[in-house]
């Protein structure tokens, strides 16, 4: 009951049952339609495979396997060999509809239900928390007390009728920022300032519904408001009985006992608590106003620049240079978020270090400046990268043995790098202190990570068996880069939700595992003669063995064995491991077909001997794969969306990257296409009219399509005459595109023409194509550059253009997450080399799939 994230997950599952059931029914209908269609079209077994379209049951299983995305290409190729290449249409449509649409709809359902459950969870948080309405109660009580001090004693009824603070409700889409439709200079109107700063115009007559709202919201927080009332009572100098009466009446209105108001006590302590609470409240509100002010300034700047350019009747480029990103980086080398994180990391400078170094000690000041210097940070990053390269090269096959020069360099480098990291750690402890005060070295999670990595490296250098710990050095990149810190902290914030999913998934898998043991224990065995049961699997039989050029009959002893030793259901452990393979779609159909072709424990196998067993695996694939595994995606998506909506930043990008993304969004939304002025020159006017004519655009768009068709007609082994004809057609189309370029440049003038990004792309493609023709091997170069002309079709395809814009705006997030992913891959690759590099190659391990060195391990 206390695990709120698990409660939220269970509410999500409850809400998703109906949607998942409906989607499952639709999926079964689609599978049934394609199964019947495949049975009517093919009606055959696939050579050397268990998949088949020979009957309706096998067709249903085959179609379901394709929908899961497993082995569909092998099935398609087997059918194409029997029925022809036209069957490609059937399999492609099935894969697109079943895998791309239906399977991904499960993710859409989960994310949609997560948003609904999150809203309910936010309302519950609001009910259980104290901050929102305590702040409201704080403001109201302060206003009433101020009014009481100014006007003398008054009853609660009079105060209710005459005094009320206008508080604007935050809209959910405003990212937790107060609506600023009012005058931005009127801070009191936003309801964000304390009552001592509020003017008389902000004290409005309360409507009955407003009083009811405050009373109902505050009654839910009677206990939490007690502490608030105590602080408020001590915040003012309550010198008269009338003022004390106001406090008592207000406390009574919120369901607080009069003796709980806490007027008595240590005045200095209570006043200090009140000042601390008010400062924290005002700082939070000020941060919200600064965030909203930055957003408003960005948008207003964009609109004003557009208006100025239009009013001057200049040619406005479609890609407005709204924010010069490089200029902003030069002006401010550190962003707000980076500054806040840096201040938190170095907050230990405000306390004495090692019980002897004061904050103003010159040694600490110089060491702090050295450690925080940009060159030092870059040097540490380069040192970490160098250590990673040395780790990747630390292999006998690469170095040539432990006595080689490269191996000696690696050993020396390991010690030098370890000493440098220890020195950095020691200097930080001198500057920040060890652990005795806030901001000390061991009070920061990133410093703790550096300490663990450094200590593990020292242990690895001293104990050869612990050498895999050297791979942890790659983690230092996440602590040295601000952008990587942002991603890691965002992922860590989603861990509670991930834990809930793991608990729910474990419970669900345990149920299926227990059921699987009951159904399939002893089933995944057979006799090596292929026909006998366990009790008949004795003695010998004649087995035909294929030799190099002939067949031989060999007498073989019968053996009762399991051909799938890692995919059985004989006990709970083996059942859970088998279900893990099924949920990850790792050859899960082999397990299903083995169960389907069995007749029971200790009995010989028979094709489709237990058809009902397929229902178990289909149900688990829907629940355990389509739904449960995708819960992780839903948790991550919901977490990051909720962080954005609450005004906590994008949380996958840094502040600088966030500003770049915002600028790009404004740029794309504010693009304006202005028709150039008609030139006065007669020749230019003719070119201008031609370029503006609709038929001109239609003609060259058709040429782009024709150019794409011609590029698709090349194939290996074509005759020289055929290739010459295609190359000639390509050169002719290139001449037409060059003519288009000349007409537009003459009609618009070069400056206006170049301002359009599509024209720039067109010009670059044309020029590079002609350069390729002039340099040599020109025809192939023309083909290469002509491919890029396909992007010009995006001008007519707004939907595709929107997707490209979305992808472009997501580049910073993709880069940050990609770098973290590379660090994780590299870490496990190096661990794999140290742990499994000497394992003999057998089974799935071969010359390419192994852990011999970092390249193959990756």
URQUI-V753149 format. One record per backbone hydrogen bond with DSSP energy under -0.5 kcal/mol. CO is the residue of the C=O (numbers start at 1). NH is the residue of the N-H. E is the energy in kcal/mol with one decimal. If there is no record, write none. Layout:
# URQUI-V753149
co	nh	e
CO	NH	E
CO	NH	E
This chain:
# URQUI-V753149
co	nh	e
2	4	-1.3
3	7	-1.9
4	8	-2.5
5	9	-1.9
6	10	-2.4
7	11	-2.2
8	12	-2.0
9	13	-2.5
10	14	-2.3
11	15	-2.4
12	16	-2.0
13	17	-1.0
14	17	-0.5
15	19	-0.6
16	20	-3.3
17	21	-2.6
18	22	-2.3
19	23	-2.7
20	24	-2.8
21	25	-2.1
22	26	-2.2
23	27	-2.7
24	28	-2.5
25	29	-2.0
26	30	-2.4
27	31	-2.8
28	32	-2.6
29	33	-2.4
30	34	-2.5
31	35	-2.3
32	36	-2.6
33	37	-2.4
34	38	-2.7
35	39	-2.5
36	40	-2.3
37	41	-2.2
38	42	-2.9
38	43	-0.9
44	53	-2.8
45	47	-0.5
46	49	-1.7
51	46	-1.7
55	59	-2.1
56	60	-2.4
57	61	-2.1
58	62	-2.4
59	63	-2.6
60	64	-2.2
61	65	-2.2
62	66	-1.9
63	67	-2.2
64	68	-1.7
65	70	-1.6
66	69	-1.6
69	71	-0.5
71	75	-1.8
72	76	-2.5
73	77	-2.6
74	78	-2.1
75	79	-2.0
76	80	-2.7
77	81	-1.8
78	82	-0.9
79	83	-3.4
80	84	-1.7
84	87	-1.2
85	88	-1.9
86	89	-1.4
87	91	-1.8
88	92	-2.6
89	93	-2.3
90	94	-2.1
91	95	-2.6
92	96	-2.5
93	97	-2.6
94	98	-2.8
95	99	-2.2
95	100	-1.3
96	101	-1.6
97	102	-2.3
98	103	-1.7
99	104	-0.5
101	105	-1.2
102	105	-0.6
102	106	-0.8
103	106	-0.8
103	107	-0.6
104	108	-1.8
105	109	-2.7
106	110	-2.3
107	111	-2.7
108	112	-2.4
109	113	-2.5
110	114	-2.3
111	115	-2.0
112	116	-1.6
113	117	-2.8
114	118	-2.7
115	119	-1.7
116	120	-1.8
117	121	-2.7
118	122	-2.6
119	123	-2.0
120	124	-2.1
121	125	-2.7
122	126	-2.2
123	127	-1.7
124	128	-2.5
125	129	-3.1
130	134	-1.9
131	135	-2.3
132	136	-1.4
133	137	-3.4
134	138	-2.8
135	139	-2.3
136	140	-2.6
137	141	-2.6
138	142	-2.3
139	143	-2.3
140	144	-2.4
141	145	-2.5
142	146	-2.5
143	147	-2.6
144	148	-2.5
145	149	-2.6
146	150	-1.9
147	151	-2.9
148	152	-1.6
155	159	-2.2
156	160	-2.6
157	161	-1.9
158	162	-2.0
159	163	-2.6
162	164	-0.5
164	204	-2.2
165	167	-0.8
166	168	-0.5
171	174	-1.5
171	176	-0.6
172	175	-0.7
174	177	-1.4
183	186	-1.6
185	187	-1.5
186	190	-0.6
187	190	-0.6
187	192	-0.9
187	193	-0.5
188	191	-1.5
190	168	-0.5
194	197	-1.2
194	198	-0.6
199	202	-1.4
200	203	-1.2
202	166	-1.1
202	204	-1.0
207	211	-2.1
208	212	-2.4
209	213	-2.3
210	214	-2.4
211	215	-2.8
212	216	-3.2
213	217	-2.6
214	218	-2.2
215	219	-2.2
216	220	-1.0
218	221	-1.6
219	222	-1.0
221	225	-2.6
222	226	-0.8
223	226	-0.6
223	227	-0.7
224	228	-1.0
225	229	-3.3
226	230	-2.2
227	231	-2.1
228	232	-2.6
229	233	-2.9
230	234	-1.7
231	235	-1.2
232	236	-1.1
236	238	-1.2
237	239	-1.4
240	244	-1.8
241	245	-2.3
242	246	-1.8
243	247	-1.9
244	248	-2.5
245	249	-2.9
246	250	-2.7
247	251	-2.7
248	252	-2.4
249	253	-2.1
250	254	-1.3
251	256	-3.1
252	255	-1.5
257	260	-1.9
258	261	-1.2
265	267	-0.8
266	270	-2.5
267	271	-2.8
268	272	-2.1
269	273	-2.3
270	274	-2.2
271	275	-2.5
272	276	-2.3
273	277	-2.3
274	278	-2.5
275	279	-2.4
276	280	-2.1
277	281	-2.3
278	282	-2.8
279	283	-2.4
280	284	-1.9
281	285	-2.2
282	286	-2.6
283	287	-2.1
284	288	-1.9
285	289	-2.2
286	290	-2.4
287	291	-2.2
288	292	-2.2
289	293	-2.5
290	294	-2.1
291	295	-1.8
292	296	-2.7
293	297	-2.4
294	298	-2.2
295	299	-2.2
296	300	-2.8
297	301	-2.3
298	302	-1.9
299	303	-2.5
300	304	-2.6
301	305	-2.1
302	306	-2.1
303	307	-2.5
304	308	-2.5
305	309	-2.0
306	310	-2.3
307	311	-2.8
308	312	-1.7
309	314	-1.7
310	313	-1.4
314	316	-1.0
318	320	-0.9
320	322	-2.0
323	325	-1.1
324	328	-2.2
325	329	-2.0
326	330	-2.1
327	331	-2.2
328	332	-2.4
335	339	-2.5
336	340	-2.4
337	341	-2.4
338	342	-2.6
339	343	-2.7
340	344	-2.0
341	345	-2.2
342	346	-2.2
344	347	-0.9
346	349	-1.6
347	350	-1.6
348	351	-1.5
353	356	-2.0
353	357	-2.8
356	358	-0.7
357	353	-3.1
358	361	-1.9
361	365	-2.1
362	366	-2.4
363	367	-2.5
364	368	-2.6
365	369	-2.2
366	370	-2.2
367	371	-2.6
368	372	-2.2
369	373	-0.6
370	373	-0.7
373	377	-2.0
374	378	-2.5
375	379	-2.4
376	380	-2.2
377	381	-2.0
378	382	-2.6
379	383	-2.4
380	384	-2.2
381	385	-2.5
382	386	-2.6
383	387	-2.3
384	388	-1.9
385	389	-2.2
386	390	-2.3
387	391	-2.0
388	392	-2.2
389	393	-1.6
390	394	-0.8
391	394	-0.7
392	854	-0.7
393	395	-2.4
395	398	-0.9
395	399	-3.2
396	400	-2.2
401	404	-1.4
404	408	-1.8
405	409	-2.3
406	410	-2.2
407	411	-2.0
408	412	-2.5
409	413	-2.6
410	414	-2.2
411	415	-1.8
412	416	-2.6
413	417	-2.8
414	418	-2.1
415	419	-2.5
416	420	-2.3
417	421	-2.3
418	422	-2.3
419	423	-2.6
420	424	-2.3
421	425	-2.3
422	426	-2.6
423	427	-2.5
424	428	-2.1
425	429	-1.9
426	430	-2.0
427	431	-2.2
428	432	-3.3
429	433	-1.9
433	441	-2.2
434	442	-2.8
437	440	-1.8
439	348	-0.8
440	443	-1.7
441	444	-1.2
444	448	-1.9
445	449	-2.0
446	450	-2.2
447	451	-2.4
448	452	-2.5
449	453	-2.4
450	454	-2.6
451	455	-2.9
452	456	-2.5
453	457	-2.0
454	458	-2.0
455	459	-2.2
456	460	-2.4
457	461	-2.1
458	462	-1.6
459	463	-2.5
462	464	-0.6
463	466	-1.9
464	467	-1.6
466	469	-1.9
467	470	-2.1
468	471	-1.6
469	472	-1.7
470	473	-1.8
471	474	-1.4
472	475	-1.8
473	476	-1.7
474	477	-1.3
475	478	-1.1
475	479	-0.8
476	480	-1.4
477	481	-1.5
480	482	-0.5
481	485	-1.9
482	486	-2.0
483	487	-1.5
484	488	-2.6
485	489	-2.7
486	490	-1.9
487	491	-2.5
488	492	-2.6
489	493	-1.9
490	494	-0.7
491	494	-0.9
492	495	-1.5
494	498	-2.1
495	499	-2.9
496	500	-1.8
497	501	-2.0
498	502	-2.4
499	503	-2.2
500	504	-2.6
501	505	-3.1
502	506	-2.7
503	507	-2.2
504	508	-2.3
505	509	-2.9
506	510	-2.2
507	511	-1.8
508	512	-2.2
509	513	-3.0
510	514	-2.5
511	515	-2.2
512	516	-2.7
513	517	-2.5
514	518	-1.9
515	519	-1.7
516	520	-3.1
517	521	-1.3
520	523	-2.1
520	524	-0.6
522	602	-1.0
523	525	-1.8
526	561	-2.4
527	530	-2.1
532	527	-0.6
533	537	-0.7
534	537	-0.8
536	538	-2.2
539	558	-2.8
541	543	-0.5
541	556	-3.0
543	545	-0.5
543	554	-3.6
545	547	-0.6
545	552	-3.1
550	547	-3.2
552	545	-3.8
552	554	-0.6
554	543	-3.4
554	556	-0.6
556	541	-2.3
559	528	-1.8
559	561	-0.8
561	526	-2.7
561	563	-0.6
564	567	-1.9
571	575	-2.2
572	576	-2.4
573	577	-2.3
574	578	-2.3
575	579	-2.4
576	580	-2.0
577	581	-1.8
578	582	-2.0
579	583	-2.9
580	584	-1.6
581	586	-2.4
582	585	-1.5
585	587	-1.3
587	590	-1.0
587	591	-0.8
588	592	-2.0
589	593	-3.0
590	594	-1.9
591	595	-1.9
592	596	-2.5
593	597	-2.2
595	598	-1.1
596	610	-3.2
597	606	-2.6
600	599	-0.5
600	603	-1.5
602	534	-1.6
606	609	-2.0
608	611	-0.6
610	613	-1.6
611	614	-1.6
612	615	-1.1
612	616	-0.6
613	616	-0.7
613	617	-1.1
614	618	-2.5
615	619	-2.5
616	620	-2.0
617	621	-2.4
618	622	-2.1
619	623	-2.6
620	624	-3.2
620	625	-0.7
621	625	-1.1
621	626	-2.5
622	627	-1.2
623	628	-2.7
624	629	-0.6
625	630	-0.7
627	631	-0.6
628	631	-1.3
629	632	-1.3
629	633	-0.5
630	634	-2.1
631	635	-2.6
632	636	-2.3
633	637	-2.7
634	638	-2.7
635	639	-2.4
636	640	-2.4
637	641	-2.3
638	642	-2.5
639	643	-2.0
640	644	-1.8
641	645	-2.5
642	646	-1.7
643	648	-2.6
644	647	-1.7
654	658	-2.6
655	659	-2.1
656	660	-1.7
657	661	-2.5
658	662	-2.6
659	663	-2.4
660	664	-2.4
661	665	-2.2
662	666	-2.2
663	667	-2.3
664	668	-2.5
665	669	-2.1
666	670	-1.5
668	671	-0.7
672	674	-0.7
681	685	-2.3
682	686	-2.0
683	687	-2.2
684	688	-2.7
685	689	-2.6
686	690	-2.2
687	691	-2.5
688	692	-1.8
689	693	-0.9
690	693	-0.8
693	696	-0.7
693	697	-1.2
694	698	-2.1
695	699	-2.6
696	700	-1.9
697	701	-1.9
698	702	-2.1
699	703	-1.7
700	704	-1.7
701	705	-1.9
702	706	-2.7
703	707	-2.9
704	708	-1.9
705	709	-2.1
706	710	-2.4
707	711	-2.1
708	712	-1.2
710	713	-1.5
711	714	-0.7
715	718	-1.2
719	723	-2.2
720	724	-2.7
721	725	-2.1
722	726	-1.9
723	727	-2.5
724	728	-2.4
725	729	-2.1
726	730	-2.2
727	731	-2.3
728	732	-2.3
729	733	-2.1
730	734	-2.1
731	735	-2.0
732	736	-1.8
733	737	-2.3
734	738	-2.1
735	739	-2.2
736	740	-2.2
737	741	-2.2
738	742	-2.3
739	743	-2.4
740	744	-2.3
741	745	-2.3
742	746	-2.4
743	747	-2.4
744	748	-2.8
745	749	-1.8
749	753	-2.3
750	754	-2.3
751	755	-1.1
752	756	-0.6
753	756	-1.1
755	757	-0.5
756	760	-2.0
757	761	-2.2
758	762	-2.3
759	763	-2.8
760	764	-2.5
761	765	-2.2
762	766	-2.2
763	767	-2.7
764	768	-2.6
765	769	-1.9
766	770	-2.0
767	771	-2.2
768	772	-2.3
769	773	-1.7
770	774	-2.1
771	775	-2.3
772	776	-1.4
777	781	-1.4
778	782	-2.7
779	783	-2.1
780	784	-2.1
781	785	-2.5
782	786	-2.2
783	787	-0.9
784	787	-0.7
784	788	-0.5
785	788	-0.8
786	789	-0.9
787	790	-1.7
788	791	-1.5
789	792	-1.5
790	793	-1.6
791	794	-1.6
792	795	-1.3
793	796	-1.6
793	797	-0.6
796	798	-0.7
797	801	-2.3
798	802	-2.3
799	803	-1.6
800	804	-2.2
801	805	-2.3
802	806	-2.4
803	807	-2.4
804	808	-2.5
805	809	-2.5
806	810	-1.3
808	811	-1.2
810	814	-2.6
811	815	-2.7
812	816	-2.4
813	817	-2.6
814	818	-2.5
815	819	-2.5
816	820	-2.0
817	821	-2.5
818	822	-2.4
819	823	-2.3
820	824	-2.3
821	825	-2.7
822	826	-2.9
823	827	-2.4
824	828	-2.4
825	829	-2.3
826	830	-2.6
827	831	-2.2
828	832	-2.2
829	833	-1.9
830	834	-2.2
831	835	-2.3
832	836	-3.0
833	837	-1.3
836	839	-1.4
840	842	-0.6
842	845	-1.8
848	850	-1.0
849	846	-1.6
853	857	-2.4
854	858	-2.5
